[in-house]
């Protein structure tokens, strides 16, 4: 199958990421339902074995439920790292980091799925394109504590480089909050990921509405 045949493309808007560690005691499924009910464009399941005591089987069952929630809402569902779970539950895509399975190899087992790759430098972005990624993560734009193994913030300069030098779809990610998202959108990001700013909010629906308003005002 050719790349432009049937695979989905990364939509514009809010790219949400699940992680119970930051969800104020709420389950991933509960948070997922609130997020899709309030119009996010993409939802990624990102649980690390070091962050929780869930077994792989428990994560699989959780992803089954989240797949149903996202499918009913027509929201793209992407699973981080676990290509096997993504295939088994019928997710729309798989996202890999720089230390995860190579995109070229994942493509062999998931030819029809949208594949994303985290990048932190121009060289990594170029390699992701060569490897056949459908979209890239650009960041961390600002300092973030949502991942233990995260690299230093790459700043807005890397974002600007991607906007002016690459045509591949991308999501800006890392430390993005209500107080700095305008800077990200004004520099050309059309898909933006916020993690704790959404899943750590008491009122997720209200928070998403606030973020969407800022994004709309920043592109006006």
Secondary structure, DSSP 8 states (H G I E B T S, - for coil): --TTTS-----SEEEEEE-GGGTTT--HHHHHHHHHHTT-SEEEE---TTT----HHHHHHHHHHHHHHHHHHT-EEEEES-HHHHHHHT-SEEEE-TTSS-HHHHHHH-TTSEEEEEE-SHHHHHHHHHHT-SEEEEE-SS---S-TT-----HHHHHHHHHHH--SEEEEESS--TTTHHHHHHTT-SEEEESHHHHT-SSHHHHHHHHHHHHHHHH-
